[in-house]
Amino acid sequence: MSSNLEWSSSEKKVARSAFDKALEVAQGKTLAEFKKKASEATTFSDMREIEDHLRQLRRDLEQLFDYRYSQLIIVFASLIRKGYLDEKLLDGLSQDKRDEIGRFLAWHARQ
Amino acid sequence: MSSNLEWSSSEKKVARSAFDKALEVAQGKTLAEFKKKASEATTFSDMREIEDHLRQLRRDLEQLFDYRYSQLIIVFASLIRKGYLDEKLLDGLSQDKRDEIGRFLAWHARQ
């Protein structure tokens, strides 16, 4: 599947830039959510829940943001689905890559 | 040392109540510090530092709040030193126990 696609040098630049932008968005959203939860915490046990939740969020992000060309198609589809990536940022990618991303999104929408 | 002291039933009540009160104070201070740090966080990396710091604080508290009679003298001395326990809450303990707590505090003050 996606692991067999070739990435031109201009596509690699588009991909890197979209990836970095999505990472910034994801980290910003996570930080904002963390600050909101922390401001609402009233007990020690609330704080422990936030700590556990935060560790899980960080692990999810580390797993999600996997910049290997063999993984990028599904990574981009996931980032779009989670609201971290604006699909327009992928405009410089070849049509076959964008179609494949679209297939993942369509597949997920059916689940 | 302290592990050989006998604890009467009334002393056990005093100890339990002082211990619980100190735990409440420690958890309250930790929560307040956490909320302050979280409100000041501006980057994802600040958030990670808070998470690491929080985990360490929790471990320190778990280690500190050790309710075994063999450990209580040094635990109470540590709680007083850290500002979590008002020494007056130990008024119902025998003089030998309070002296021993005093010796730990004096020893620490000299370090």
Backbone of each chain as ProteinMPNN parsed JSONL, in Angstrom:
{"seq_chain_A": "MSSNLEWSSSEKKVARSAFDKALEVAQGKTLAEFKKKASEATTFSDMREIEDHLRQLRRDLEQLFDYRYSQLIIVFASLIRKGYLDEKLLDGLSQDKRDEIGRFLAWHARQ", "coords_chain_A": {"N_chain_A": [[0.838, -1.202, 0.0], [0.595, 2.119, 0.946], [3.253, 2.233, 1.626], [4.728, 1.776, -0.626], [4.805, 4.017, -2.177], [6.389, 6.648, -4.034], [8.258, 9.476, -2.994], [8.696, 12.68, -4.066], [11.24, 15.26, -4.063], [10.09, 17.791, -3.725], [7.609, 17.092, -2.75], [8.35, 15.989, -0.348], [9.084, 18.245, 1.049], [6.633, 19.592, 1.276], [5.273, 17.691, 2.776], [6.77, 17.599, 5.147], [6.419, 20.174, 6.114], [3.627, 20.274, 6.472], [3.329, 18.273, 8.351], [4.821, 19.284, 10.535], [3.34, 21.556, 11.095], [0.905, 20.426, 11.838], [1.72, 19.102, 14.126], [2.308, 21.21, 15.777], [-0.268, 22.284, 16.07], [-1.563, 20.123, 17.349], [-0.091, 19.939, 19.728], [-0.611, 22.433, 20.785], [-3.396, 22.279, 21.185], [-3.483, 20.21, 23.046], [-2.077, 21.342, 25.169], [-3.796, 23.491, 25.766], [-6.087, 22.119, 26.575], [-5.075, 20.789, 28.777], [-4.453, 22.985, 30.47], [-6.988, 23.985, 30.929], [-8.248, 21.817, 32.256], [-6.584, 21.68, 34.496], [-7.106, 24.111, 35.699], [-9.639, 23.693, 36.544], [-9.411, 21.724, 38.422], [-10.027, 20.494, 41.678], [-9.373, 18.784, 43.675], [-6.87, 16.537, 45.071], [-7.084, 14.112, 43.898], [-8.299, 14.758, 41.452], [-6.092, 15.943, 40.29], [-4.347, 13.795, 40.007], [-5.734, 12.322, 38.13], [-5.553, 14.041, 35.952], [-2.826, 13.952, 35.535], [-2.472, 11.255, 34.769], [-4.048, 11.215, 32.465], [-2.722, 13.045, 30.903], [-0.266, 11.788, 30.475], [-1.132, 9.682, 28.916], [-2.147, 11.068, 26.685], [0.201, 12.215, 25.689], [1.61, 9.938, 24.972], [-0.073, 8.98, 22.971], [0.217, 11.012, 21.089], [2.949, 10.784, 20.503], [2.948, 8.316, 19.263], [1.27, 8.784, 17.124], [2.48, 10.85, 15.621], [4.423, 10.001, 13.434], [7.004, 10.195, 11.497], [7.678, 8.611, 9.026], [8.223, 7.752, 5.693], [6.937, 5.514, 4.822], [4.77, 5.434, 6.446], [3.435, 7.797, 6.262], [1.071, 8.388, 4.769], [-1.118, 7.212, 6.11], [-0.713, 8.443, 8.524], [-1.14, 11.155, 7.898], [-3.85, 10.995, 7.178], [-4.943, 10.293, 9.647], [-4.284, 12.563, 11.124], [-5.783, 14.537, 9.869], [-8.345, 13.591, 10.381], [-8.437, 13.826, 13.154], [-8.498, 16.498, 13.441], [-6.167, 17.951, 13.491], [-4.806, 18.63, 11.264], [-5.045, 20.62, 8.418], [-6.417, 19.771, 5.42], [-5.804, 21.143, 3.119], [-3.165, 21.854, 3.323], [-1.807, 19.828, 2.19], [-1.703, 20.149, -0.471], [0.441, 20.133, -2.342], [1.067, 17.48, -2.772], [1.17, 14.439, -4.748], [-1.552, 13.308, -6.873], [-2.224, 10.597, -6.502], [-1.39, 10.066, -3.903], [-3.003, 11.778, -2.454], [-5.461, 10.762, -3.051], [-5.264, 8.304, -1.815], [-5.104, 9.01, 0.86], [-7.651, 10.084, 1.049], [-9.128, 7.735, 0.717], [-8.573, 6.379, 3.094], [-9.796, 8.126, 4.886], [-12.461, 7.981, 4.062], [-12.938, 5.313, 4.52], [-12.701, 5.275, 7.289], [-14.837, 6.898, 7.976], [-16.934, 5.264, 7.463], [-16.883, 3.464, 9.503]], "CA_chain_A": [[0.0, 0.0, 0.0], [1.261, 3.424, 0.969], [4.694, 2.121, 1.813], [5.404, 1.668, -1.916], [4.756, 5.286, -2.914], [7.633, 7.441, -4.124], [8.08, 10.872, -2.556], [9.658, 13.582, -4.718], [11.834, 16.18, -3.099], [9.145, 18.872, -3.4], [6.571, 16.499, -1.896], [8.905, 15.818, 1.002], [9.021, 19.547, 1.727], [5.22, 19.817, 1.624], [4.92, 16.749, 3.845], [7.434, 18.007, 6.393], [5.8, 21.394, 6.593], [2.282, 19.94, 6.956], [3.526, 17.472, 9.564], [5.246, 20.182, 11.621], [2.208, 22.429, 11.431], [-0.081, 19.606, 12.568], [2.286, 18.835, 15.456], [2.112, 22.453, 16.535], [-1.701, 22.364, 16.397], [-1.878, 19.074, 18.326], [0.509, 20.301, 21.007], [-1.35, 23.596, 21.284], [-4.7, 21.816, 21.691], [-3.237, 19.421, 24.258], [-1.726, 22.298, 26.218], [-4.999, 24.254, 26.143], [-6.96, 21.207, 27.317], [-4.404, 20.585, 30.07], [-4.595, 24.175, 31.302], [-8.39, 24.075, 31.332], [-8.492, 20.793, 33.273], [-5.851, 22.037, 35.712], [-7.774, 25.239, 36.364], [-10.891, 23.179, 37.124], [-9.121, 20.703, 39.446], [-10.25, 20.967, 43.052], [-8.876, 17.801, 44.644], [-5.645, 15.826, 44.746], [-7.452, 13.024, 42.993], [-8.444, 15.381, 40.124], [-4.747, 16.184, 39.777], [-3.812, 12.501, 39.569], [-6.414, 11.964, 36.871], [-4.967, 14.877, 34.9], [-1.489, 13.417, 35.272], [-2.634, 10.01, 33.993], [-4.603, 11.578, 31.169], [-1.66, 13.74, 30.181], [0.712, 10.791, 30.038], [-1.755, 8.952, 27.808], [-2.195, 11.975, 25.529], [1.552, 12.343, 25.155], [1.938, 8.676, 24.284], [-0.864, 8.94, 21.734], [0.837, 11.936, 20.12], [4.222, 10.21, 20.053], [2.641, 7.219, 18.353], [0.606, 9.348, 15.946], [3.386, 11.667, 14.8], [5.464, 9.074, 12.997], [7.428, 10.7, 10.185], [8.373, 7.689, 8.117], [7.477, 7.833, 4.435], [6.089, 4.318, 4.72], [3.608, 5.614, 7.327], [2.903, 9.163, 6.188], [-0.303, 8.49, 4.248], [-2.082, 6.933, 7.183], [-0.498, 9.477, 9.547], [-1.861, 12.363, 7.463], [-5.298, 10.734, 7.283], [-5.297, 10.365, 11.078], [-4.164, 13.952, 11.588], [-6.956, 15.256, 9.351], [-9.518, 13.097, 11.107], [-8.413, 14.33, 14.524], [-8.609, 17.956, 13.445], [-4.859, 18.57, 13.691], [-4.216, 18.998, 9.973], [-5.923, 21.138, 7.375], [-6.115, 18.998, 4.214], [-5.238, 22.057, 2.102], [-1.708, 21.911, 3.465], [-1.227, 18.705, 1.436], [-1.948, 20.448, -1.888], [1.575, 19.823, -3.225], [1.3, 16.034, -2.932], [0.619, 13.869, -5.987], [-2.962, 12.922, -6.759], [-2.393, 9.23, -5.969], [-1.251, 10.116, -2.437], [-4.188, 12.427, -1.865], [-6.565, 9.792, -3.19], [-5.118, 7.251, -0.804], [-5.53, 9.626, 2.123], [-9.115, 10.157, 0.973], [-9.691, 6.391, 0.933], [-8.52, 6.099, 4.542], [-10.819, 8.938, 5.578], [-13.77, 7.422, 3.71], [-13.026, 4.047, 5.234], [-12.963, 5.551, 8.704], [-16.189, 7.486, 8.113], [-17.91, 4.171, 7.399], [-16.782, 2.595, 10.697]], "C_chain_A": [[0.872, 1.25, 0.0], [2.778, 3.321, 1.078], [5.455, 2.059, 0.489], [5.425, 2.969, -2.711], [6.119, 5.978, -2.919], [7.347, 8.874, -3.712], [9.147, 11.727, -3.24], [10.18, 14.563, -3.675], [10.884, 17.327, -2.761], [8.004, 18.344, -2.529], [7.078, 16.321, -0.464], [8.851, 17.134, 1.778], [7.599, 19.851, 2.18], [4.837, 18.958, 2.829], [5.503, 17.201, 5.178], [6.749, 19.232, 7.0], [4.397, 21.128, 7.16], [2.369, 19.187, 8.284], [3.866, 18.378, 10.744], [4.113, 21.089, 12.074], [1.173, 21.667, 12.257], [0.411, 19.319, 13.985], [2.081, 20.045, 16.36], [0.643, 22.586, 16.984], [-2.041, 21.364, 17.502], [-1.32, 19.433, 19.704], [-0.224, 21.49, 21.63], [-2.696, 23.189, 21.875], [-4.527, 21.046, 23.0], [-2.91, 20.343, 25.429], [-2.964, 23.054, 26.707], [-5.938, 23.39, 26.977], [-6.398, 20.968, 28.722], [-4.632, 21.777, 31.001], [-6.043, 24.333, 31.802], [-8.684, 23.066, 32.452], [-7.817, 21.16, 34.597], [-6.564, 23.16, 36.453], [-9.06, 24.778, 37.044], [-10.659, 22.185, 38.263], [-9.337, 21.268, 40.846], [-9.721, 19.983, 44.097], [-7.576, 17.173, 44.13], [-5.939, 14.719, 43.735], [-7.732, 13.557, 41.562], [-7.067, 15.522, 39.473], [-4.116, 14.883, 39.267], [-4.445, 12.062, 38.262], [-5.826, 12.755, 35.704], [-3.587, 14.336, 34.527], [-1.575, 12.15, 34.408], [-3.087, 10.313, 32.566], [-3.515, 12.208, 30.28], [-0.623, 12.757, 29.644], [0.168, 10.02, 28.834], [-1.789, 9.8, 26.533], [-0.826, 12.087, 24.869], [1.961, 11.091, 24.399], [1.193, 8.572, 22.967], [-0.215, 9.827, 20.669], [2.148, 11.361, 19.595], [3.997, 9.103, 19.022], [2.096, 7.76, 17.019], [1.592, 10.07, 15.024], [4.634, 10.873, 14.404], [5.875, 9.497, 11.58], [8.308, 9.698, 9.442], [7.557, 7.691, 6.836], [6.558, 6.634, 4.27], [4.787, 4.481, 5.522], [2.832, 6.896, 7.046], [1.458, 9.261, 5.703], [-1.324, 8.279, 5.364], [-1.94, 7.946, 8.318], [-1.272, 10.741, 9.156], [-3.38, 12.162, 7.564], [-5.746, 10.854, 8.745], [-5.278, 11.802, 11.581], [-5.348, 14.799, 11.11], [-8.187, 14.881, 10.172], [-9.588, 13.671, 12.522], [-8.471, 15.86, 14.6], [-7.281, 18.666, 13.672], [-4.277, 19.104, 12.38], [-5.296, 19.459, 8.995], [-5.491, 20.476, 6.058], [-5.467, 19.862, 3.118], [-3.714, 22.123, 2.159], [-1.019, 20.792, 2.686], [-1.352, 18.93, -0.075], [-0.784, 20.09, -2.815], [1.851, 18.34, -3.397], [0.635, 15.524, -4.211], [-0.821, 13.396, -5.753], [-3.126, 11.531, -6.153], [-2.274, 9.211, -4.443], [-2.501, 10.714, -1.802], [-5.408, 11.518, -1.987], [-6.485, 8.734, -2.091], [-5.507, 7.774, 0.584], [-7.056, 9.685, 2.18], [-9.77, 8.807, 1.231], [-9.666, 6.018, 2.415], [-9.617, 6.858, 5.279], [-12.21, 8.376, 5.306], [-13.997, 6.118, 4.456], [-13.381, 4.297, 6.703], [-14.369, 6.074, 8.919], [-17.26, 6.397, 8.104], [-17.928, 3.319, 8.668], [-17.783, 2.993, 11.784]], "O_chain_A": [[1.763, 1.41, -0.834], [3.498, 4.229, 0.663], [6.669, 2.258, 0.46], [5.999, 3.021, -3.798], [6.885, 5.905, -1.958], [6.298, 9.422, -4.052], [10.344, 11.531, -3.029], [9.647, 14.68, -2.572], [10.871, 17.792, -1.622], [7.491, 19.063, -1.672], [6.33, 16.482, 0.5], [8.61, 17.152, 2.985], [7.373, 20.303, 3.302], [4.18, 19.417, 3.763], [4.823, 17.189, 6.204], [6.532, 19.318, 8.209], [4.022, 21.682, 8.194], [1.595, 19.43, 9.209], [3.276, 18.259, 11.819], [3.944, 21.357, 13.263], [0.637, 22.182, 13.238], [-0.377, 19.294, 14.93], [1.733, 19.921, 17.534], [0.36, 22.951, 18.125], [-2.719, 21.705, 18.471], [-1.992, 19.253, 20.72], [-0.43, 21.543, 22.843], [-3.095, 23.684, 22.929], [-5.31, 21.203, 23.937], [-3.403, 20.149, 26.541], [-3.157, 23.233, 27.91], [-6.515, 23.856, 27.959], [-7.131, 20.948, 29.71], [-4.964, 21.603, 32.174], [-6.285, 24.754, 32.933], [-9.289, 23.413, 33.466], [-8.39, 20.98, 35.672], [-6.622, 23.164, 37.683], [-9.517, 25.398, 38.004], [-11.593, 21.841, 38.986], [-8.892, 22.371, 41.161], [-9.633, 20.321, 45.277], [-7.233, 17.259, 42.951], [-5.14, 14.439, 42.841], [-7.432, 12.877, 40.581], [-6.892, 15.26, 38.283], [-3.443, 14.868, 38.236], [-3.778, 11.5, 37.394], [-5.625, 12.22, 34.614], [-3.23, 14.273, 33.35], [-0.834, 12.002, 33.436], [-2.58, 9.746, 31.599], [-3.418, 11.932, 29.085], [-0.162, 12.878, 28.509], [0.886, 9.741, 27.874], [-1.497, 9.31, 25.443], [-0.71, 12.058, 23.644], [2.574, 11.161, 23.334], [1.752, 8.132, 21.963], [-0.111, 9.445, 19.503], [2.432, 11.434, 18.399], [4.742, 8.969, 18.052], [2.422, 7.256, 15.944], [1.541, 9.917, 13.804], [5.721, 11.049, 14.954], [5.189, 9.198, 10.602], [9.506, 9.907, 9.258], [6.328, 7.638, 6.885], [5.507, 6.741, 3.639], [3.821, 3.75, 5.298], [1.712, 7.069, 7.527], [0.703, 10.114, 6.169], [-2.26, 9.06, 5.534], [-2.917, 8.273, 8.992], [-1.972, 11.325, 9.982], [-4.102, 13.064, 7.988], [-6.787, 11.439, 9.042], [-6.139, 12.212, 12.36], [-5.85, 15.657, 11.836], [-8.959, 15.74, 10.597], [-10.673, 13.965, 13.025], [-8.49, 16.438, 15.687], [-7.261, 19.85, 14.009], [-3.366, 19.931, 12.39], [-6.305, 18.787, 8.781], [-4.342, 20.607, 5.638], [-4.687, 19.37, 2.303], [-3.059, 22.415, 1.158], [0.202, 20.797, 2.536], [-1.131, 18.01, -0.862], [-1.018, 19.771, -3.98], [2.788, 17.974, -4.107], [-0.338, 16.104, -4.692], [-1.245, 13.128, -4.629], [-4.055, 11.298, -5.38], [-2.962, 8.445, -3.769], [-2.992, 10.244, -0.776], [-6.28, 11.516, -1.118], [-7.497, 8.326, -1.52], [-6.148, 7.077, 1.37], [-7.671, 9.383, 3.203], [-10.818, 8.723, 1.871], [-10.61, 5.42, 2.93], [-10.278, 6.322, 6.168], [-13.041, 8.302, 6.21], [-15.088, 5.848, 4.957], [-14.238, 3.626, 7.277], [-15.02, 5.746, 9.91], [-18.346, 6.571, 8.657], [-18.861, 2.548, 8.892], [-17.826, 2.367, 12.843]]}, "seq_chain_B": "MSSNLEWSSSEKKVARSAFDKALEVAQGKTLAEFKKKASEATTFSDMREIEDHLRQLRRDLEQLFDYRYSQLIIVFASLIRKGYLDEKLLDGLSQDKRDEIGRFLAWHARQ", "coords_chain_B": {"N_chain_B": [[16.05, 2.209, 67.723], [13.498, 4.499, 67.191], [11.759, 2.489, 66.433], [11.371, 0.847, 68.565], [9.632, 1.97, 70.335], [6.69, 2.086, 72.364], [3.26, 2.352, 71.518], [0.486, 3.804, 72.88], [-3.104, 3.31, 73.027], [-4.445, 5.763, 73.005], [-2.458, 7.432, 72.08], [-2.13, 6.417, 69.55], [-4.463, 7.293, 68.356], [-4.073, 10.082, 68.369], [-1.82, 10.199, 66.751], [-2.763, 9.17, 64.312], [-4.673, 11.073, 63.63], [-3.093, 13.411, 63.408], [-1.413, 12.65, 61.356], [-3.235, 12.27, 59.224], [-4.189, 14.854, 58.956], [-1.869, 16.196, 58.216], [-1.411, 14.979, 55.782], [-3.542, 15.928, 54.313], [-2.867, 18.648, 54.254], [-0.435, 18.536, 52.821], [-1.274, 17.481, 50.386], [-3.013, 19.476, 49.586], [-1.236, 21.646, 49.31], [0.377, 20.675, 47.263], [-1.464, 20.427, 45.196], [-2.187, 23.143, 44.898], [0.241, 24.228, 44.08], [0.598, 22.852, 41.706], [-1.609, 23.83, 40.21], [-0.909, 26.474, 39.957], [1.516, 26.348, 38.505], [0.529, 25.146, 36.181], [-1.17, 27.122, 35.246], [0.644, 28.973, 34.489], [1.983, 27.807, 32.419], [3.164, 27.896, 29.088], [4.044, 26.547, 26.901], [4.279, 23.354, 25.176], [6.397, 21.985, 26.122], [6.738, 23.088, 28.673], [4.535, 21.919, 29.834], [5.211, 19.224, 29.842], [7.315, 19.267, 31.621], [5.945, 19.934, 33.938], [4.394, 17.672, 34.22], [6.381, 15.713, 34.702], [7.465, 16.72, 37.061], [5.278, 16.597, 38.725], [4.84, 13.852, 38.919], [7.106, 13.133, 40.298], [6.72, 14.56, 42.689], [4.435, 13.264, 43.691], [5.452, 10.708, 44.105], [7.322, 11.296, 46.078], [5.602, 12.087, 48.133], [4.181, 9.716, 48.564], [6.211, 8.124, 49.552], [6.943, 9.529, 51.811], [4.633, 9.638, 53.45], [4.273, 7.36, 55.432], [2.665, 5.212, 57.253], [3.662, 3.5, 59.539], [4.175, 2.234, 62.728], [6.789, 1.836, 63.439], [8.066, 3.68, 61.911], [6.993, 6.135, 62.401], [8.012, 8.24, 64.05], [10.206, 9.412, 62.69], [8.85, 10.061, 60.402], [6.973, 11.946, 61.317], [8.756, 13.943, 62.141], [9.845, 14.654, 59.675], [7.56, 15.618, 58.408], [6.938, 17.856, 59.921], [9.2, 19.382, 59.451], [8.92, 19.868, 56.732], [6.818, 21.545, 56.716], [4.254, 20.55, 56.701], [3.014, 19.643, 58.907], [1.715, 20.731, 61.957], [3.39, 21.022, 64.898], [2.029, 21.108, 67.299], [-0.136, 19.451, 67.04], [0.732, 17.05, 67.893], [0.566, 16.886, 70.58], [-0.611, 14.997, 72.328], [1.146, 12.881, 72.463], [3.624, 10.798, 74.121], [6.283, 12.092, 76.248], [8.826, 11.049, 75.641], [8.61, 10.329, 72.976], [8.118, 12.782, 71.758], [10.457, 14.073, 72.387], [12.235, 12.578, 70.907], [11.437, 13.126, 68.297], [12.083, 15.821, 68.352], [14.868, 15.58, 68.513], [15.494, 14.561, 65.985], [14.743, 16.747, 64.427], [16.491, 18.694, 65.374], [18.89, 17.556, 64.674], [18.627, 17.606, 61.9], [18.577, 20.356, 61.491], [21.163, 21.021, 61.933], [22.487, 20.105, 59.731]], "CA_chain_B": [[15.61, 3.589, 67.925], [12.064, 4.752, 67.28], [10.975, 1.288, 66.184], [11.13, 0.132, 69.809], [8.695, 2.695, 71.189], [5.316, 1.554, 72.464], [2.231, 3.364, 71.239], [-0.768, 3.51, 73.583], [-4.253, 3.475, 72.136], [-4.763, 7.196, 72.833], [-1.403, 7.985, 71.229], [-2.407, 6.004, 68.165], [-5.51, 8.192, 67.829], [-3.425, 11.376, 68.128], [-0.913, 10.028, 65.611], [-3.561, 9.007, 63.08], [-5.311, 12.345, 63.312], [-2.036, 14.336, 62.964], [-0.959, 12.13, 60.06], [-4.261, 12.567, 58.209], [-4.236, 16.305, 58.768], [-0.669, 16.568, 57.454], [-1.605, 14.506, 54.402], [-4.462, 16.895, 53.702], [-2.093, 19.873, 54.01], [0.545, 18.254, 51.759], [-1.995, 17.333, 49.111], [-3.515, 20.815, 49.249], [-0.114, 22.457, 48.825], [0.797, 20.127, 45.974], [-2.498, 20.819, 44.23], [-2.088, 24.588, 44.654], [1.464, 24.455, 43.294], [0.301, 22.324, 40.37], [-2.516, 24.733, 39.5], [-0.156, 27.694, 39.656], [2.435, 26.03, 37.407], [-0.258, 24.89, 34.971], [-1.708, 28.39, 34.732], [1.773, 29.718, 33.925], [2.569, 27.071, 31.283], [2.851, 28.483, 27.783], [4.49, 25.656, 25.823], [4.126, 21.916, 25.381], [7.532, 21.537, 26.928], [6.402, 23.439, 30.062], [3.563, 20.937, 30.302], [5.945, 17.979, 30.112], [8.061, 19.464, 32.865], [4.976, 19.861, 35.043], [4.033, 16.259, 34.36], [7.5, 15.021, 35.359], [7.57, 17.251, 38.41], [4.121, 16.088, 39.449], [5.065, 12.436, 39.194], [8.117, 13.089, 41.35], [6.082, 15.017, 43.935], [3.553, 12.206, 44.162], [6.299, 9.634, 44.643], [7.882, 11.778, 47.341], [4.549, 12.038, 49.159], [3.895, 8.306, 48.886], [7.322, 7.634, 50.363], [6.954, 10.279, 53.064], [3.486, 9.315, 54.292], [4.418, 5.938, 55.728], [2.073, 5.047, 58.585], [4.029, 2.307, 60.306], [4.63, 2.757, 64.022], [8.26, 1.797, 63.454], [8.585, 4.805, 61.117], [6.228, 7.373, 62.626], [8.785, 9.341, 64.648], [10.941, 10.127, 61.645], [7.84, 10.603, 59.482], [6.453, 13.187, 61.905], [9.827, 14.952, 62.086], [9.932, 15.119, 58.279], [6.353, 16.395, 58.083], [7.084, 19.171, 60.582], [10.25, 20.099, 58.737], [8.436, 20.292, 55.414], [5.71, 22.493, 56.864], [2.961, 19.89, 56.491], [2.426, 19.257, 60.199], [1.882, 21.631, 63.097], [3.879, 20.195, 66.008], [1.025, 21.104, 68.392], [-1.063, 18.327, 66.84], [1.317, 15.852, 68.513], [0.547, 17.119, 72.026], [-1.009, 13.818, 73.107], [2.174, 11.813, 72.458], [4.482, 10.779, 75.319], [7.429, 13.002, 76.179], [9.988, 10.425, 74.982], [8.412, 10.399, 71.51], [8.278, 14.176, 71.312], [11.896, 14.365, 72.475], [12.928, 11.938, 69.782], [11.126, 13.96, 67.124], [12.911, 17.028, 68.512], [16.269, 15.254, 68.189], [15.607, 14.491, 64.517], [14.669, 18.116, 63.883], [17.732, 19.391, 65.74], [19.936, 16.947, 63.85], [18.479, 18.119, 60.541], [18.906, 21.792, 61.483], [22.621, 21.152, 61.947], [23.072, 19.625, 58.459]], "C_chain_B": [[14.09, 3.661, 68.008], [11.229, 3.481, 67.113], [10.646, 0.539, 67.473], [10.114, 0.809, 70.729], [7.337, 2.009, 71.197], [4.322, 2.677, 72.207], [0.941, 2.963, 71.95], [-1.929, 3.774, 72.625], [-4.6, 4.957, 71.947], [-3.698, 7.876, 71.964], [-1.642, 7.621, 69.759], [-3.469, 6.897, 67.532], [-4.914, 9.547, 67.47], [-2.569, 11.296, 66.853], [-1.696, 9.956, 64.3], [-4.159, 10.344, 62.643], [-4.279, 13.362, 62.783], [-1.562, 13.946, 61.561], [-1.953, 12.512, 58.952], [-4.325, 14.058, 57.907], [-3.042, 16.761, 57.913], [-0.798, 16.145, 55.99], [-2.503, 15.477, 53.633], [-3.709, 18.182, 53.338], [-1.14, 19.661, 52.823], [-0.143, 18.157, 50.403], [-2.531, 18.687, 48.65], [-2.413, 21.698, 48.684], [0.339, 21.997, 47.442], [-0.188, 20.523, 44.88], [-2.381, 22.301, 43.879], [-0.875, 24.906, 43.783], [1.25, 24.009, 41.841], [-0.562, 23.307, 39.568], [-1.804, 26.026, 39.097], [0.772, 27.448, 38.453], [1.675, 25.837, 36.093], [-0.763, 26.204, 34.384], [-0.597, 29.207, 34.074], [2.375, 29.049, 32.681], [2.181, 27.712, 29.955], [3.269, 27.578, 26.633], [4.241, 24.194, 26.201], [5.234, 21.395, 26.286], [7.359, 21.928, 28.408], [5.494, 22.358, 30.651], [4.245, 19.618, 30.654], [6.736, 18.1, 31.401], [7.144, 19.36, 34.073], [4.6, 18.406, 35.29], [5.133, 15.49, 35.103], [7.603, 15.43, 36.825], [6.466, 16.674, 39.3], [4.31, 14.627, 39.836], [6.065, 12.29, 40.343], [7.517, 13.49, 42.706], [5.204, 13.925, 44.529], [4.348, 11.063, 44.774], [6.887, 10.038, 45.988], [6.834, 11.683, 48.456], [4.243, 10.598, 49.563], [4.963, 7.728, 49.815], [7.285, 8.258, 51.764], [5.838, 9.827, 53.994], [3.405, 7.804, 54.536], [3.896, 5.713, 57.144], [2.397, 3.677, 59.179], [4.587, 2.839, 61.62], [6.144, 2.769, 64.104], [8.864, 3.006, 62.74], [8.036, 6.158, 61.544], [7.035, 8.535, 63.189], [9.506, 10.137, 63.559], [9.977, 10.718, 60.604], [7.307, 11.925, 60.033], [7.511, 14.295, 61.86], [9.927, 15.532, 60.663], [8.74, 16.011, 57.927], [6.415, 17.785, 58.711], [8.077, 20.019, 59.788], [9.765, 20.639, 57.389], [7.244, 21.25, 55.498], [4.342, 21.877, 56.638], [2.254, 19.615, 57.821], [2.767, 20.291, 61.259], [2.232, 20.754, 64.31], [2.851, 20.094, 67.147], [0.054, 19.935, 68.257], [-0.541, 17.04, 67.464], [1.297, 15.932, 70.032], [0.185, 15.887, 72.862], [0.023, 12.7, 73.122], [3.042, 11.914, 73.714], [5.702, 11.68, 75.118], [8.612, 12.361, 75.441], [9.849, 10.472, 73.456], [8.641, 11.82, 71.009], [9.739, 14.594, 71.389], [12.628, 13.78, 71.265], [12.657, 12.69, 68.471], [11.987, 15.222, 67.164], [14.371, 16.772, 68.154], [16.482, 15.153, 66.68], [15.621, 15.898, 63.908], [15.959, 18.875, 64.169], [18.879, 18.87, 64.871], [19.868, 17.525, 62.431], [18.899, 19.582, 60.448], [20.419, 21.997, 61.422], [23.254, 20.786, 60.61], [23.29, 20.757, 57.464]], "O_chain_B": [[13.473, 2.958, 68.808], [10.103, 3.415, 67.607], [9.751, -0.306, 67.488], [9.777, 0.273, 71.784], [6.893, 1.439, 70.2], [4.528, 3.813, 72.633], [0.368, 1.912, 71.662], [-1.76, 4.375, 71.564], [-5.002, 5.365, 70.857], [-4.008, 8.791, 71.202], [-1.387, 8.417, 68.856], [-3.403, 7.222, 66.346], [-5.202, 10.099, 66.408], [-2.59, 12.19, 66.007], [-1.338, 10.596, 63.311], [-4.152, 10.697, 61.464], [-4.556, 14.086, 61.826], [-1.342, 14.8, 60.702], [-1.566, 13.008, 57.894], [-4.493, 14.47, 56.759], [-3.183, 17.592, 57.015], [-0.357, 16.85, 55.083], [-2.255, 15.798, 52.471], [-3.892, 18.732, 52.252], [-1.052, 20.507, 51.933], [0.347, 18.684, 49.404], [-2.502, 19.001, 47.46], [-2.621, 22.411, 47.702], [0.642, 22.809, 46.569], [0.208, 20.906, 43.779], [-2.465, 22.675, 42.709], [-0.945, 25.733, 42.875], [1.657, 24.681, 40.893], [-0.283, 23.582, 38.401], [-2.066, 26.592, 38.036], [0.806, 28.239, 37.51], [2.109, 26.296, 35.037], [-0.781, 26.377, 33.166], [-0.864, 30.036, 33.204], [3.181, 29.656, 31.976], [1.015, 28.031, 29.726], [2.879, 27.824, 25.491], [4.026, 23.853, 27.364], [5.031, 20.492, 27.098], [7.782, 21.188, 29.295], [5.657, 21.94, 31.797], [3.897, 18.975, 31.644], [6.818, 17.152, 32.182], [7.505, 18.78, 35.097], [4.502, 17.966, 36.436], [4.85, 14.715, 36.017], [7.802, 14.595, 37.708], [6.692, 16.316, 40.457], [3.976, 14.221, 40.949], [5.903, 11.454, 41.231], [7.77, 12.851, 43.727], [5.23, 13.691, 45.738], [3.98, 10.517, 45.815], [6.947, 9.236, 46.919], [7.133, 11.257, 49.571], [4.068, 10.294, 50.743], [4.67, 6.958, 50.729], [7.561, 7.594, 52.763], [6.061, 9.65, 55.192], [2.597, 7.09, 53.942], [4.595, 5.988, 58.119], [1.528, 2.815, 59.304], [5.377, 3.783, 61.628], [6.722, 3.628, 64.77], [10.037, 3.322, 62.937], [8.533, 7.201, 61.118], [6.779, 9.69, 62.848], [9.429, 11.365, 63.511], [10.265, 11.752, 60.002], [7.202, 12.908, 59.3], [7.193, 15.449, 61.574], [10.075, 16.74, 60.481], [8.887, 17.023, 57.241], [5.994, 18.769, 58.103], [7.837, 21.191, 59.495], [10.155, 21.727, 56.966], [6.729, 21.705, 54.477], [3.369, 22.595, 56.407], [1.046, 19.383, 57.855], [3.922, 20.675, 61.442], [1.469, 19.866, 64.692], [2.82, 19.099, 67.87], [-0.515, 19.481, 69.25], [-1.269, 16.052, 67.56], [1.945, 15.127, 70.701], [0.642, 15.762, 73.999], [-0.211, 11.663, 73.742], [3.176, 12.99, 74.297], [6.098, 11.986, 73.993], [9.321, 13.043, 74.7], [10.835, 10.633, 72.736], [9.273, 12.036, 69.975], [10.211, 15.374, 70.561], [13.514, 14.409, 70.687], [13.555, 12.86, 67.647], [12.545, 15.639, 66.149], [15.035, 17.628, 67.57], [17.504, 15.594, 66.155], [16.401, 16.195, 63.002], [16.461, 19.608, 63.316], [19.72, 19.635, 64.399], [20.886, 17.884, 61.838], [19.499, 20.003, 59.46], [20.897, 23.016, 60.923], [24.417, 21.109, 60.366], [23.77, 20.521, 56.355]]}, "name": "protein", "num_of_chains": 2, "seq": "MSSNLEWSSSEKKVARSAFDKALEVAQGKTLAEFKKKASEATTFSDMREIEDHLRQLRRDLEQLFDYRYSQLIIVFASLIRKGYLDEKLLDGLSQDKRDEIGRFLAWHARQMSSNLEWSSSEKKVARSAFDKALEVAQGKTLAEFKKKASEATTFSDMREIEDHLRQLRRDLEQLFDYRYSQLIIVFASLIRKGYLDEKLLDGLSQDKRDEIGRFLAWHARQ"}
